[in-house]
Amino acid sequence: MAENKNYTCNDYREEMILLALRRKLADKDLSEAEKKRVQNEIRRIESQMGMS
């Protein structure tokens, strides 16, 4: 059975930030340095959300 957790505005906000970062990562013109920064931010948010 699924966990009964209240879904908050902060949860939604973090999901939208994560989605935007993943879209940015798909940008072909992204420099290697920026790509690494985005990947690190994605990992940080996923960890914070308990996804990794």
Beta strands, then each sheet from edge to edge (+ up, - down):
end
